[in-house]
Amino acid sequence: MNQSTTKAPFHLWIIGILAVLWNAMGAFDYTATQMKLDFYMSQFTPEQLDYFYTFPAWVDAGWAIAVWGALLASLVLLMRKAFAVWLFGISILGMAATAVYTFFLTDSSSVMGEGALMFTAVIWVIALLLYFYSSAMAKRRVLG
């Protein structure tokens, strides 16, 4: 074991496992949307499908960076590596790119509805909490 790290608190395992599960759902959502899986996409209106399927490449790239970066960061957090902080940060940058498109370049709220905006806020809160949590664990030398 690396002598420069301290023993992991129990909450690291709980938060890490919940983070993997949460971010795996995001990765599934991204994959199902990109693959246009009928069983998943049938829940959306034709206008919403058009909205998803006409994302510019840079928005798809930002979304991919956000979801896959967060999933990888969650796994790295469980491996107790400080690199998780950077990965969560990169994921947030991907989220920021998609937020520019969603909130400033399109009228997504009229297409997706107010519930989607609230869910986006929840995603942001969780992403920021995971970033700050991993940063705190790195500072406490729990992550090496």
Secondary structure, DSSP 4 states (H G I P E B T S, - for coil): --TTSPPPPHHHHHHHHHHHHHHHHHHHHHHHHHTT-HHHHTTS-HHHHHHHHT--HHHHHHHHHHHHHHHHHHHHHHTT-THHHHHHHHHHHHHHHHHHIIIIIS-HHHHH-HHHHHHHHHHHHHHHHHHHHHHHHHHTTS--
